[in-house]
Amino acid sequence: MTHISRRNLLRSCAVLTATWPAAANFSTLAADVFASPAIPQQPNLKFPTAARERLAVASWPFRAEIESASNENRDKTRPGIDLREFAVKVREQFGVPGVEPLSDHFPSTDSRYLTQFREAIEKAGVHVVNIPVGNPHSFYDPDASARQQAIDHAKHWVDVAVALGSPGVRTSIAQANDAKSNVQLTAESLRRVVDYAAAKNILVTLENDDLVSEDAFFIVKVIDKVNHPYLHALPDFCNSMASGNEKFNYDAVRAMFHHAYNICHVKDSEVGDQGKVFRIDLPRTFAILNDSHYKGYCSMEWEGPSDPYQGTKSLIAASLHSLP
């Protein structure tokens, strides 16, 4: 096939315009071909307004019980439960309609399991609000093939979100070996993921989780760089407190809520290295949420040394007290 450059094509358009009056339309068409792609429309999720209906329960606090080959935190000394069964029981056990199933807790993502999962939760009056995805590959790895693996992994979970009726996925940003966090490479990789997700009406979120590769202010820079209506922040109430810097934590949460839309993680503590427990002021953090006019879902991600069932219920009670 003969290669036609942009310059030669436009030159040909000019010749046609001069010699054939009707070619003016063709010239306009050529300009349209080379125009920048249209900016995607803003997502338009209809969030419930009643506080209880905005609440969900994450599967992460119950990792010791959930049966899955990819769940490294399963405690075999305790009774096990399939993720689908756990999701079905969320409304009965906690009195809220939302569930946030972690990717590592899925025993399968084949179409049969996902169909059964969706049918079961719909029957129980439960819905998925988000899927937190652990991505083992880095979006800023200097190796292009590794970045492609991160992109492909995230896209797969976008398809899972579609199958389950989830409005979004959170993809983690893994650290890269021998490479510092890189806004440009991360943004370039995520743009491809978000374009794919937007075409399926799925939101992509980034969480302030890992203090190195997912620092809140790094995430904000990435979101601003990508500048896409389907990419938002997932503020976690306490993850940034693992830095040991209280001011940093509240500044991080505030910055994340300025970029949030559909999902956040509610917790009052976080277990750091060597089992050290970091705690935050829950009313102060809810005040940051309310001041930002955030209207999305709040997922309970209890983290602490006591029973996750009681801990989750206490977070639900605090949320109902603090949300408008």
C-alpha positions as protocol buffer text, in pm:
chain_id: "A"
residue {
  index: 1
  type: MET
  ca { x: 0 y: 0 z: 0 }
}
residue {
  index: 2
  type: THR
  ca { x: 136 y: 345 z: -96 }
}
residue {
  index: 3
  type: HIS
  ca { x: 200 y: 564 z: 207 }
}
residue {
  index: 4
  type: ILE
  ca { x: 23 y: 901 z: 199 }
}
residue {
  index: 5
  type: SER
  ca { x: 149 y: 1159 z: 442 }
}
residue {
  index: 6
  type: ARG
  ca { x: -70 y: 1419 z: 605 }
}
residue {
  index: 7
  type: ARG
  ca { x: 117 y: 1690 z: 413 }
}
residue {
  index: 8
  type: ASN
  ca { x: 58 y: 1522 z: 75 }
}
residue {
  index: 9
  type: LEU
  ca { x: -307 y: 1458 z: 151 }
}
residue {
  index: 10
  type: LEU
  ca { x: -370 y: 1820 z: 245 }
}
residue {
  index: 11
  type: ARG
  ca { x: -178 y: 1932 z: -66 }
}
residue {
  index: 12
  type: SER
  ca { x: -406 y: 1713 z: -276 }
}
residue {
  index: 13
  type: CYS
  ca { x: -710 y: 1860 z: -104 }
}
residue {
  index: 14
  type: ALA
  ca { x: -588 y: 2208 z: -194 }
}
residue {
  index: 15
  type: VAL
  ca { x: -546 y: 2109 z: -559 }
}
residue {
  index: 16
  type: LEU
  ca { x: -891 y: 1955 z: -569 }
}
residue {
  index: 17
  type: THR
  ca { x: -1042 y: 2262 z: -410 }
}
residue {
  index: 18
  type: ALA
  ca { x: -887 y: 2484 z: -674 }
}
residue {
  index: 19
  type: THR
  ca { x: -985 y: 2269 z: -971 }
}
residue {
  index: 20
  type: TRP
  ca { x: -1321 y: 2121 z: -861 }
}
residue {
  index: 21
  type: PRO
  ca { x: -1567 y: 2345 z: -672 }
}
residue {
  index: 22
  type: ALA
  ca { x: -1746 y: 2050 z: -512 }
}
residue {
  index: 23
  type: ALA
  ca { x: -1418 y: 1942 z: -356 }
}
residue {
  index: 24
  type: ALA
  ca { x: -1459 y: 2209 z: -90 }
}
residue {
  index: 25
  type: ASN
  ca { x: -1664 y: 1956 z: 99 }
}
residue {
  index: 26
  type: PHE
  ca { x: -1379 y: 1707 z: 73 }
}
residue {
  index: 27
  type: SER
  ca { x: -1138 y: 1963 z: 214 }
}
residue {
  index: 28
  type: THR
  ca { x: -1366 y: 2008 z: 515 }
}
residue {
  index: 29
  type: LEU
  ca { x: -1381 y: 1630 z: 556 }
}
residue {
  index: 30
  type: ALA
  ca { x: -1001 y: 1606 z: 556 }
}
residue {
  index: 31
  type: ALA
  ca { x: -983 y: 1867 z: 831 }
}
residue {
  index: 32
  type: ASP
  ca { x: -1231 y: 1664 z: 1035 }
}
residue {
  index: 33
  type: VAL
  ca { x: -1022 y: 1348 z: 990 }
}
residue {
  index: 34
  type: PHE
  ca { x: -723 y: 1514 z: 1152 }
}
residue {
  index: 35
  type: ALA
  ca { x: -916 y: 1693 z: 1426 }
}
residue {
  index: 36
  type: SER
  ca { x: -845 y: 1601 z: 1787 }
}
residue {
  index: 37
  type: PRO
  ca { x: -1068 y: 1326 z: 1927 }
}
residue {
  index: 38
  type: ALA
  ca { x: -1380 y: 1446 z: 2103 }
}
residue {
  index: 39
  type: ILE
  ca { x: -1359 y: 1471 z: 2480 }
}
residue {
  index: 40
  type: PRO
  ca { x: -1571 y: 1192 z: 2635 }
}
residue {
  index: 41
  type: GLN
  ca { x: -1896 y: 1301 z: 2797 }
}
residue {
  index: 42
  type: GLN
  ca { x: -1913 y: 1327 z: 3172 }
}
residue {
  index: 43
  type: PRO
  ca { x: -2037 y: 1014 z: 3351 }
}
residue {
  index: 44
  type: ASN
  ca { x: -2379 y: 1060 z: 3501 }
}
residue {
  index: 45
  type: LEU
  ca { x: -2427 y: 814 z: 3785 }
}
residue {
  index: 46
  type: LYS
  ca { x: -2747 y: 844 z: 3986 }
}
residue {
  index: 47
  type: PHE
  ca { x: -2637 y: 803 z: 4347 }
}
residue {
  index: 48
  type: PRO
  ca { x: -2894 y: 736 z: 4619 }
}
residue {
  index: 49
  type: THR
  ca { x: -2950 y: 1026 z: 4855 }
}
residue {
  index: 50
  type: ALA
  ca { x: -3046 y: 833 z: 5170 }
}
residue {
  index: 51
  type: ALA
  ca { x: -2735 y: 777 z: 5383 }
}
residue {
  index: 52
  type: ARG
  ca { x: -2788 y: 403 z: 5437 }
}
residue {
  index: 53
  type: GLU
  ca { x: -2838 y: 341 z: 5066 }
}
residue {
  index: 54
  type: ARG
  ca { x: -2499 y: 503 z: 4996 }
}
residue {
  index: 55
  type: LEU
  ca { x: -2316 y: 250 z: 5214 }
}
residue {
  index: 56
  type: ALA
  ca { x: -2131 y: -67 z: 5114 }
}
residue {
  index: 57
  type: VAL
  ca { x: -1910 y: -328 z: 5278 }
}
residue {
  index: 58
  type: ALA
  ca { x: -1569 y: -419 z: 5136 }
}
residue {
  index: 59
  type: SER
  ca { x: -1460 y: -783 z: 5131 }
}
residue {
  index: 60
  type: TRP
  ca { x: -1103 y: -694 z: 5239 }
}
residue {
  index: 61
  type: PRO
  ca { x: -1173 y: -696 z: 5616 }
}
residue {
  index: 62
  type: PHE
  ca { x: -1301 y: -1053 z: 5581 }
}
residue {
  index: 63
  type: ARG
  ca { x: -1000 y: -1182 z: 5390 }
}
residue {
  index: 64
  type: ALA
  ca { x: -927 y: -1451 z: 5651 }
}
residue {
  index: 65
  type: GLU
  ca { x: -1253 y: -1625 z: 5560 }
}
residue {
  index: 66
  type: ILE
  ca { x: -1297 y: -1581 z: 5186 }
}
residue {
  index: 67
  type: GLU
  ca { x: -1211 y: -1885 z: 4976 }
}
residue {
  index: 68
  type: SER
  ca { x: -1002 y: -1808 z: 4668 }
}
residue {
  index: 69
  type: ALA
  ca { x: -676 y: -1946 z: 4529 }
}
residue {
  index: 70
  type: SER
  ca { x: -550 y: -1588 z: 4491 }
}
residue {
  index: 71
  type: ASN
  ca { x: -637 y: -1486 z: 4848 }
}
residue {
  index: 72
  type: GLU
  ca { x: -303 y: -1501 z: 5029 }
}
residue {
  index: 73
  type: ASN
  ca { x: -465 y: -1393 z: 5357 }
}
residue {
  index: 74
  type: ARG
  ca { x: -698 y: -1693 z: 5397 }
}
residue {
  index: 75
  type: ASP
  ca { x: -683 y: -1841 z: 5748 }
}
residue {
  index: 76
  type: LYS
  ca { x: -751 y: -2212 z: 5709 }
}
residue {
  index: 77
  type: THR
  ca { x: -820 y: -2248 z: 6080 }
}
residue {
  index: 78
  type: ARG
  ca { x: -1141 y: -2049 z: 6029 }
}
residue {
  index: 79
  type: PRO
  ca { x: -1457 y: -2149 z: 5839 }
}
residue {
  index: 80
  type: GLY
  ca { x: -1446 y: -2039 z: 5478 }
}
residue {
  index: 81
  type: ILE
  ca { x: -1701 y: -1866 z: 5257 }
}
residue {
  index: 82
  type: ASP
  ca { x: -1726 y: -1811 z: 4883 }
}
residue {
  index: 83
  type: LEU
  ca { x: -1717 y: -1445 z: 4775 }
}
residue {
  index: 84
  type: ARG
  ca { x: -2058 y: -1477 z: 4613 }
}
residue {
  index: 85
  type: GLU
  ca { x: -2207 y: -1609 z: 4938 }
}
residue {
  index: 86
  type: PHE
  ca { x: -2043 y: -1326 z: 5134 }
}
residue {
  index: 87
  type: ALA
  ca { x: -2187 y: -1065 z: 4896 }
}
residue {
  index: 88
  type: VAL
  ca { x: -2536 y: -1212 z: 4919 }
}
residue {
  index: 89
  type: LYS
  ca { x: -2531 y: -1186 z: 5300 }
}
residue {
  index: 90
  type: VAL
  ca { x: -2419 y: -822 z: 5317 }
}
residue {
  index: 91
  type: ARG
  ca { x: -2770 y: -675 z: 5343 }
}
residue {
  index: 92
  type: GLU
  ca { x: -2880 y: -938 z: 5597 }
}
residue {
  index: 93
  type: GLN
  ca { x: -2569 y: -904 z: 5817 }
}
residue {
  index: 94
  type: PHE
  ca { x: -2501 y: -531 z: 5791 }
}
residue {
  index: 95
  type: GLY
  ca { x: -2826 y: -372 z: 5674 }
}
residue {
  index: 96
  type: VAL
  ca { x: -2672 y: -197 z: 5371 }
}
residue {
  index: 97
  type: PRO
  ca { x: -2718 y: -271 z: 4998 }
}
residue {
  index: 98
  type: GLY
  ca { x: -2365 y: -233 z: 4861 }
}
residue {
  index: 99
  type: VAL
  ca { x: -2069 y: -468 z: 4839 }
}
residue {
  index: 100
  type: GLU
  ca { x: -1713 y: -402 z: 4722 }
}
residue {
  index: 101
  type: PRO
  ca { x: -1549 y: -733 z: 4626 }
}
residue {
  index: 102
  type: LEU
  ca { x: -1169 y: -734 z: 4602 }
}
residue {
  index: 103
  type: SER
  ca { x: -1024 y: -887 z: 4284 }
}
residue {
  index: 104
  type: ASP
  ca { x: -807 y: -1131 z: 4483 }
}
residue {
  index: 105
  type: HIS
  ca { x: -1122 y: -1275 z: 4643 }
}
residue {
  index: 106
  type: PHE
  ca { x: -1278 y: -1394 z: 4317 }
}
residue {
  index: 107
  type: PRO
  ca { x: -1239 y: -1772 z: 4279 }
}
residue {
  index: 108
  type: SER
  ca { x: -1307 y: -1729 z: 3907 }
}
residue {
  index: 109
  type: THR
  ca { x: -1387 y: -1461 z: 3651 }
}
residue {
  index: 110
  type: ASP
  ca { x: -1530 y: -1691 z: 3389 }
}
residue {
  index: 111
  type: SER
  ca { x: -1868 y: -1596 z: 3247 }
}
residue {
  index: 112
  type: ARG
  ca { x: -2056 y: -1871 z: 3429 }
}
residue {
  index: 113
  type: TYR
  ca { x: -1937 y: -1763 z: 3777 }
}
residue {
  index: 114
  type: LEU
  ca { x: -1996 y: -1394 z: 3705 }
}
residue {
  index: 115
  type: THR
  ca { x: -2346 y: -1463 z: 3577 }
}
residue {
  index: 116
  type: GLN
  ca { x: -2427 y: -1665 z: 3889 }
}
residue {
  index: 117
  type: PHE
  ca { x: -2274 y: -1392 z: 4108 }
}
residue {
  index: 118
  type: ARG
  ca { x: -2488 y: -1119 z: 3954 }
}
residue {
  index: 119
  type: GLU
  ca { x: -2807 y: -1323 z: 3962 }
}
residue {
  index: 120
  type: ALA
  ca { x: -2750 y: -1409 z: 4330 }
}
residue {
  index: 121
  type: ILE
  ca { x: -2685 y: -1054 z: 4451 }
}
residue {
  index: 122
  type: GLU
  ca { x: -2971 y: -908 z: 4250 }
}
residue {
  index: 123
  type: LYS
  ca { x: -3205 y: -1161 z: 4407 }
}
residue {
  index: 124
  type: ALA
  ca { x: -3074 y: -1061 z: 4752 }
}
residue {
  index: 125
  type: GLY
  ca { x: -3115 y: -688 z: 4681 }
}
residue {
  index: 126
  type: VAL
  ca { x: -2739 y: -625 z: 4683 }
}
residue {
  index: 127
  type: HIS
  ca { x: -2530 y: -448 z: 4421 }
}
residue {
  index: 128
  type: VAL
  ca { x: -2159 y: -404 z: 4353 }
}
residue {
  index: 129
  type: VAL
  ca { x: -2043 y: -43 z: 4400 }
}
residue {
  index: 130
  type: ASN
  ca { x: -1681 y: -90 z: 4291 }
}
residue {
  index: 131
  type: ILE
  ca { x: -1417 y: -359 z: 4236 }
}
residue {
  index: 132
  type: PRO
  ca { x: -1074 y: -286 z: 4394 }
}
residue {
  index: 133
  type: VAL
  ca { x: -822 y: -448 z: 4160 }
}
residue {
  index: 134
  type: GLY
  ca { x: -475 y: -549 z: 4271 }
}
residue {
  index: 135
  type: ASN
  ca { x: -253 y: -496 z: 3969 }
}
residue {
  index: 136
  type: PRO
  ca { x: 82 y: -681 z: 3997 }
}
residue {
  index: 137
  type: HIS
  ca { x: 233 y: -484 z: 3708 }
}
residue {
  index: 138
  type: SER
  ca { x: 340 y: -120 z: 3715 }
}
residue {
  index: 139
  type: PHE
  ca { x: 193 y: 150 z: 3493 }
}
residue {
  index: 140
  type: TYR
  ca { x: 526 y: 336 z: 3505 }
}
residue {
  index: 141
  type: ASP
  ca { x: 765 y: 45 z: 3455 }
}
residue {
  index: 142
  type: PRO
  ca { x: 1045 y: 151 z: 3215 }
}
residue {
  index: 143
  type: ASP
  ca { x: 978 y: -172 z: 3024 }
}
residue {
  index: 144
  type: ALA
  ca { x: 695 y: -109 z: 2776 }
}
residue {
  index: 145
  type: SER
  ca { x: 592 y: -474 z: 2782 }
}
residue {
  index: 146
  type: ALA
  ca { x: 544 y: -459 z: 3161 }
}
residue {
  index: 147
  type: ARG
  ca { x: 329 y: -147 z: 3124 }
}
residue {
  index: 148
  type: GLN
  ca { x: 123 y: -328 z: 2863 }
}
residue {
  index: 149
  type: GLN
  ca { x: 65 y: -610 z: 3110 }
}
residue {
  index: 150
  type: ALA
  ca { x: -64 y: -357 z: 3363 }
}
residue {
  index: 151
  type: ILE
  ca { x: -297 y: -212 z: 3102 }
}
residue {
  index: 152
  type: ASP
  ca { x: -427 y: -553 z: 2992 }
}
residue {
  index: 153
  type: HIS
  ca { x: -483 y: -659 z: 3354 }
}
residue {
  index: 154
  type: ALA
  ca { x: -688 y: -347 z: 3427 }
}
residue {
  index: 155
  type: LYS
  ca { x: -891 y: -388 z: 3108 }
}
residue {
  index: 156
  type: HIS
  ca { x: -981 y: -744 z: 3206 }
}
residue {
  index: 157
  type: TRP
  ca { x: -1132 y: -620 z: 3530 }
}
residue {
  index: 158
  type: VAL
  ca { x: -1321 y: -349 z: 3346 }
}
residue {
  index: 159
  type: ASP
  ca { x: -1493 y: -635 z: 3162 }
}
residue {
  index: 160
  type: VAL
  ca { x: -1565 y: -805 z: 3496 }
}
residue {
  index: 161
  type: ALA
  ca { x: -1722 y: -481 z: 3620 }
}
residue {
  index: 162
  type: VAL
  ca { x: -1950 y: -475 z: 3317 }
}
residue {
  index: 163
  type: ALA
  ca { x: -2056 y: -834 z: 3382 }
}
residue {
  index: 164
  type: LEU
  ca { x: -2142 y: -761 z: 3748 }
}
residue {
  index: 165
  type: GLY
  ca { x: -2305 y: -425 z: 3689 }
}
residue {
  index: 166
  type: SER
  ca { x: -2037 y: -244 z: 3889 }
}
residue {
  index: 167
  type: PRO
  ca { x: -2007 y: 127 z: 3802 }
}
residue {
  index: 168
  type: GLY
  ca { x: -1630 y: 122 z: 3844 }
}
residue {
  index: 169
  type: VAL
  ca { x: -1297 y: -40 z: 3922 }
}
residue {
  index: 170
  type: ARG
  ca { x: -1005 y: 77 z: 4129 }
}
residue {
  index: 171
  type: THR
  ca { x: -674 y: -27 z: 3983 }
}
residue {
  index: 172
  type: SER
  ca { x: -369 y: -25 z: 4206 }
}
residue {
  index: 173
  type: ILE
  ca { x: -41 y: 129 z: 4089 }
}
residue {
  index: 174
  type: ALA
  ca { x: 236 y: -119 z: 4163 }
}
residue {
  index: 175
  type: GLN
  ca { x: 591 y: -12 z: 4231 }
}
residue {
  index: 176
  type: ALA
  ca { x: 838 y: -73 z: 3951 }
}
residue {
  index: 177
  type: ASN
  ca { x: 1177 y: -231 z: 4012 }
}
residue {
  index: 178
  type: ASP
  ca { x: 1462 y: 21 z: 3995 }
}
residue {
  index: 179
  type: ALA
  ca { x: 1231 y: 305 z: 3887 }
}
residue {
  index: 180
  type: LYS
  ca { x: 1081 y: 599 z: 4068 }
}
residue {
  index: 181
  type: SER
  ca { x: 716 y: 697 z: 4036 }
}
residue {
  index: 182
  type: ASN
  ca { x: 665 y: 860 z: 3698 }
}
residue {
  index: 183
  type: VAL
  ca { x: 362 y: 1081 z: 3629 }
}
residue {
  index: 184
  type: GLN
  ca { x: 409 y: 1086 z: 3251 }
}
residue {
  index: 185
  type: LEU
  ca { x: 437 y: 710 z: 3202 }
}
residue {
  index: 186
  type: THR
  ca { x: 158 y: 638 z: 3450 }
}
residue {
  index: 187
  type: ALA
  ca { x: -72 y: 886 z: 3278 }
}
residue {
  index: 188
  type: GLU
  ca { x: 5 y: 747 z: 2932 }
}
residue {
  index: 189
  type: SER
  ca { x: -74 y: 393 z: 3048 }
}
residue {
  index: 190
  type: LEU
  ca { x: -387 y: 486 z: 3237 }
}
residue {
  index: 191
  type: ARG
  ca { x: -522 y: 692 z: 2949 }
}
residue {
  index: 192
  type: ARG
  ca { x: -548 y: 371 z: 2749 }
}
residue {
  index: 193
  type: VAL
  ca { x: -725 y: 194 z: 3034 }
}
residue {
  index: 194
  type: VAL
  ca { x: -966 y: 481 z: 3091 }
}
residue {
  index: 195
  type: ASP
  ca { x: -1050 y: 520 z: 2722 }
}
residue {
  index: 196
  type: TYR
  ca { x: -1137 y: 150 z: 2718 }
}
residue {
  index: 197
  type: ALA
  ca { x: -1342 y: 180 z: 3036 }
}
residue {
  index: 198
  type: ALA
  ca { x: -1526 y: 494 z: 2925 }
}
residue {
  index: 199
  type: ALA
  ca { x: -1644 y: 318 z: 2610 }
}
residue {
  index: 200
  type: LYS
  ca { x: -1814 y: 68 z: 2845 }
}
residue {
  index: 201
  type: ASN
  ca { x: -1936 y: 338 z: 3088 }
}
residue {
  index: 202
  type: ILE
  ca { x: -1706 y: 215 z: 3366 }
}
residue {
  index: 203
  type: LEU
  ca { x: -1525 y: 458 z: 3597 }
}
residue {
  index: 204
  type: VAL
  ca { x: -1160 y: 405 z: 3693 }
}
residue {
  index: 205
  type: THR
  ca { x: -1034 y: 520 z: 4032 }
}
residue {
  index: 206
  type: LEU
  ca { x: -694 y: 546 z: 4201 }
}
residue {
  index: 207
  type: GLU
  ca { x: -652 y: 505 z: 4577 }
}
residue {
  index: 208
  type: ASN
  ca { x: -406 y: 662 z: 4820 }
}
residue {
  index: 209
  type: ASP
  ca { x: -279 y: 323 z: 4932 }
}
residue {
  index: 210
  type: ASP
  ca { x: 93 y: 253 z: 4888 }
}
residue {
  index: 211
  type: LEU
  ca { x: 292 y: 547 z: 5026 }
}
residue {
  index: 212
  type: VAL
  ca { x: 552 y: 510 z: 4750 }
}
residue {
  index: 213
  type: SER
  ca { x: 364 y: 439 z: 4427 }
}
residue {
  index: 214
  type: GLU
  ca { x: 21 y: 563 z: 4536 }
}
residue {
  index: 215
  type: ASP
  ca { x: 102 y: 875 z: 4732 }
}
residue {
  index: 216
  type: ALA
  ca { x: -212 y: 1093 z: 4731 }
}
residue {
  index: 217
  type: PHE
  ca { x: -40 y: 1390 z: 4572 }
}
residue {
  index: 218
  type: PHE
  ca { x: 119 y: 1172 z: 4304 }
}
residue {
  index: 219
  type: ILE
  ca { x: -227 y: 1034 z: 4227 }
}
residue {
  index: 220
  type: VAL
  ca { x: -369 y: 1385 z: 4197 }
}
residue {
  index: 221
  type: LYS
  ca { x: -94 y: 1477 z: 3950 }
}
residue {
  index: 222
  type: VAL
  ca { x: -171 y: 1167 z: 3743 }
}
residue {
  index: 223
  type: ILE
  ca { x: -544 y: 1242 z: 3740 }
}
residue {
  index: 224
  type: ASP
  ca { x: -479 y: 1601 z: 3636 }
}
residue {
  index: 225
  type: LYS
  ca { x: -239 y: 1483 z: 3365 }
}
residue {
  index: 226
  type: VAL
  ca { x: -482 y: 1230 z: 3217 }
}
residue {
  index: 227
  type: ASN
  ca { x: -764 y: 1485 z: 3246 }
}
residue {
  index: 228
  type: HIS
  ca { x: -1040 y: 1237 z: 3168 }
}
residue {
  index: 229
  type: PRO
  ca { x: -1396 y: 1247 z: 3307 }
}
residue {
  index: 230
  type: TYR
  ca { x: -1386 y: 871 z: 3374 }
}
residue {
  index: 231
  type: LEU
  ca { x: -1073 y: 884 z: 3596 }
}
residue {
  index: 232
  type: HIS
  ca { x: -1118 y: 987 z: 3960 }
}
residue {
  index: 233
  type: ALA
  ca { x: -966 y: 951 z: 4306 }
}
residue {
  index: 234
  type: LEU
  ca { x: -1069 y: 694 z: 4566 }
}
residue {
  index: 235
  type: PRO
  ca { x: -1002 y: 862 z: 4902 }
}
residue {
  index: 236
  type: ASP
  ca { x: -914 y: 624 z: 5184 }
}
residue {
  index: 237
  type: PHE
  ca { x: -972 y: 778 z: 5526 }
}
residue {
  index: 238
  type: CYS
  ca { x: -662 y: 638 z: 5697 }
}
residue {
  index: 239
  type: ASN
  ca { x: -407 y: 490 z: 5455 }
}
residue {
  index: 240
  type: SER
  ca { x: -201 y: 809 z: 5443 }
}
residue {
  index: 241
  type: MET
  ca { x: -176 y: 813 z: 5823 }
}
residue {
  index: 242
  type: ALA
  ca { x: 67 y: 522 z: 5792 }
}
residue {
  index: 243
  type: SER
  ca { x: 320 y: 794 z: 5712 }
}
residue {
  index: 244
  type: GLY
  ca { x: 306 y: 888 z: 6080 }
}
residue {
  index: 245
  type: ASN
  ca { x: 231 y: 1248 z: 5980 }
}
residue {
  index: 246
  type: GLU
  ca { x: -115 y: 1362 z: 6087 }
}
residue {
  index: 247
  type: LYS
  ca { x: -111 y: 1683 z: 5881 }
}
residue {
  index: 248
  type: PHE
  ca { x: -4 y: 1490 z: 5572 }
}
residue {
  index: 249
  type: ASN
  ca { x: -293 y: 1248 z: 5618 }
}
residue {
  index: 250
  type: TYR
  ca { x: -567 y: 1510 z: 5640 }
}
residue {
  index: 251
  type: ASP
  ca { x: -415 y: 1715 z: 5358 }
}
residue {
  index: 252
  type: ALA
  ca { x: -401 y: 1396 z: 5148 }
}
residue {
  index: 253
  type: VAL
  ca { x: -762 y: 1306 z: 5221 }
}
residue {
  index: 254
  type: ARG
  ca { x: -874 y: 1658 z: 5134 }
}
residue {
  index: 255
  type: ALA
  ca { x: -682 y: 1655 z: 4805 }
}
residue {
  index: 256
  type: MET
  ca { x: -827 y: 1315 z: 4716 }
}
residue {
  index: 257
  type: PHE
  ca { x: -1185 y: 1424 z: 4786 }
}
residue {
  index: 258
  type: HIS
  ca { x: -1140 y: 1719 z: 4553 }
}
residue {
  index: 259
  type: HIS
  ca { x: -1092 y: 1459 z: 4277 }
}
residue {
  index: 260
  type: ALA
  ca { x: -1342 y: 1198 z: 4400 }
}
residue {
  index: 261
  type: TYR
  ca { x: -1674 y: 1112 z: 4240 }
}
residue {
  index: 262
  type: ASN
  ca { x: -1813 y: 765 z: 4298 }
}
residue {
  index: 263
  type: ILE
  ca { x: -1635 y: 573 z: 4578 }
}
residue {
  index: 264
  type: CYS
  ca { x: -1439 y: 624 z: 4903 }
}
residue {
  index: 265
  type: HIS
  ca { x: -1316 y: 395 z: 5182 }
}
residue {
  index: 266
  type: VAL
  ca { x: -1434 y: 457 z: 5538 }
}
residue {
  index: 267
  type: LYS
  ca { x: -1209 y: 341 z: 5823 }
}
residue {
  index: 268
  type: ASP
  ca { x: -1091 y: 476 z: 6156 }
}
residue {
  index: 269
  type: SER
  ca { x: -761 y: 288 z: 6176 }
}
residue {
  index: 270
  type: GLU
  ca { x: -491 y: 124 z: 5967 }
}
residue {
  index: 271
  type: VAL
  ca { x: -243 y: -147 z: 6060 }
}
residue {
  index: 272
  type: GLY
  ca { x: 108 y: -60 z: 5948 }
}
residue {
  index: 273
  type: ASP
  ca { x: 441 y: -239 z: 5959 }
}
residue {
  index: 274
  type: GLN
  ca { x: 511 y: -460 z: 6261 }
}
residue {
  index: 275
  type: GLY
  ca { x: 142 y: -445 z: 6346 }
}
residue {
  index: 276
  type: LYS
  ca { x: 143 y: -81 z: 6454 }
}
residue {
  index: 277
  type: VAL
  ca { x: -208 y: 64 z: 6450 }
}
residue {
  index: 278
  type: PHE
  ca { x: -260 y: 416 z: 6317 }
}
residue {
  index: 279
  type: ARG
  ca { x: -585 y: 596 z: 6403 }
}
residue {
  index: 280
  type: ILE
  ca { x: -765 y: 898 z: 6265 }
}
residue {
  index: 281
  type: ASP
  ca { x: -1033 y: 1136 z: 6384 }
}
residue {
  index: 282
  type: LEU
  ca { x: -1344 y: 998 z: 6212 }
}
residue {
  index: 283
  type: PRO
  ca { x: -1572 y: 1303 z: 6258 }
}
residue {
  index: 284
  type: ARG
  ca { x: -1295 y: 1530 z: 6126 }
}
residue {
  index: 285
  type: THR
  ca { x: -1254 y: 1311 z: 5818 }
}
residue {
  index: 286
  type: PHE
  ca { x: -1629 y: 1300 z: 5752 }
}
residue {
  index: 287
  type: ALA
  ca { x: -1626 y: 1680 z: 5777 }
}
residue {
  index: 288
  type: ILE
  ca { x: -1370 y: 1684 z: 5492 }
}
residue {
  index: 289
  type: LEU
  ca { x: -1599 y: 1452 z: 5292 }
}
residue {
  index: 290
  type: ASN
  ca { x: -1905 y: 1671 z: 5351 }
}
residue {
  index: 291
  type: ASP
  ca { x: -1717 y: 1995 z: 5279 }
}
residue {
  index: 292
  type: SER
  ca { x: -1618 y: 1854 z: 4939 }
}
residue {
  index: 293
  type: HIS
  ca { x: -1987 y: 1794 z: 4853 }
}
residue {
  index: 294
  type: TYR
  ca { x: -1908 y: 1431 z: 4777 }
}
residue {
  index: 295
  type: LYS
  ca { x: -2226 y: 1239 z: 4686 }
}
residue {
  index: 296
  type: GLY
  ca { x: -2090 y: 893 z: 4593 }
}
residue {
  index: 297
  type: TYR
  ca { x: -2072 y: 560 z: 4774 }
}
residue {
  index: 298
  type: CYS
  ca { x: -1896 y: 502 z: 5106 }
}
residue {
  index: 299
  type: SER
  ca { x: -1749 y: 153 z: 5144 }
}
residue {
  index: 300
  type: MET
  ca { x: -1668 y: 25 z: 5492 }
}
residue {
  index: 301
  type: GLU
  ca { x: -1311 y: -109 z: 5491 }
}
residue {
  index: 302
  type: TRP
  ca { x: -1256 y: -178 z: 5858 }
}
residue {
  index: 303
  type: GLU
  ca { x: -895 y: -243 z: 5958 }
}
residue {
  index: 304
  type: GLY
  ca { x: -801 y: -332 z: 6312 }
}
residue {
  index: 305
  type: PRO
  ca { x: -715 y: -600 z: 6567 }
}
residue {
  index: 306
  type: SER
  ca { x: -1073 y: -685 z: 6671 }
}
residue {
  index: 307
  type: ASP
  ca { x: -1363 y: -869 z: 6504 }
}
residue {
  index: 308
  type: PRO
  ca { x: -1427 y: -738 z: 6149 }
}
residue {
  index: 309
  type: TYR
  ca { x: -1804 y: -789 z: 6181 }
}
residue {
  index: 310
  type: GLN
  ca { x: -1833 y: -566 z: 6488 }
}
residue {
  index: 311
  type: GLY
  ca { x: -1578 y: -323 z: 6346 }
}
residue {
  index: 312
  type: THR
  ca { x: -1773 y: -289 z: 6023 }
}
residue {
  index: 313
  type: LYS
  ca { x: -2098 y: -233 z: 6211 }
}
residue {
  index: 314
  type: SER
  ca { x: -1935 y: 44 z: 6415 }
}
residue {
  index: 315
  type: LEU
  ca { x: -1819 y: 217 z: 6094 }
}
residue {
  index: 316
  type: ILE
  ca { x: -2170 y: 190 z: 5950 }
}
residue {
  index: 317
  type: ALA
  ca { x: -2314 y: 353 z: 6264 }
}
residue {
  index: 318
  type: ALA
  ca { x: -2058 y: 635 z: 6244 }
}
residue {
  index: 319
  type: SER
  ca { x: -2133 y: 685 z: 5875 }
}
residue {
  index: 320
  type: LEU
  ca { x: -2507 y: 708 z: 5933 }
}
residue {
  index: 321
  type: HIS
  ca { x: -2442 y: 966 z: 6205 }
}
residue {
  index: 322
  type: SER
  ca { x: -2206 y: 1175 z: 5992 }
}
residue {
  index: 323
  type: LEU
  ca { x: -2353 y: 1172 z: 5643 }
}
residue {
  index: 324
  type: PRO
  ca { x: -2621 y: 1430 z: 5560 }
}
